[in-house]
Amino acid sequence: MRINRLSKAIATGLCAGLILQTTACGTVLYPERKGQTGGQLDPAIVALDAIGLLFFFVPGVIAFAVDFSNGTIYLPGGSAQLTEEQMDRVAREDGTVDQEALEQVLQNELDTPVDLKTSDLRVRSLQSVEQARALIDNQPTTLAAL
């Protein structure tokens, strides 16, 4: 009777651990990172996936595979910069940014109309030109910057 309860408790714990590890830590914790193709590894996600390797080998390997394939194991990064000439065009004397001039610079660079005053404007950090093209192809009203 005692052994039966103990074995059920162990089996339940193992099943819960397997389910958690097969979903992959980075994918669960940082779904917004999906699609990244490289960068620095996130030590917290690597550690969580490694714990899965220590306790449940196969689910740990699956967690690493899922996080690498989704790109959620990488830290977000990257930046976009204006050239000196573009900065001169958009910067006012008081140090603020001229929104209309910035819109014009972006329109010239992207060959598409840009409205920075729109209420549904979202900013996303991307790692590559391919990600920007894919995002723009899927959502034509998206402004993407690397």
Secondary structure, DSSP 8 states (H G I E B T S, - for coil): -HHHHHHHHHHHHHHHHHHHHHT-HHHHH-GGGTT---S-B-HHHHHHHHHHHHH-HHHHHHHHHHHHHHTTTB---------HHHHHHHB-TTS-B-HHHHHHHHHHHHTS---TT-TT----B-SSHHHHHHHHHH-TT---B-
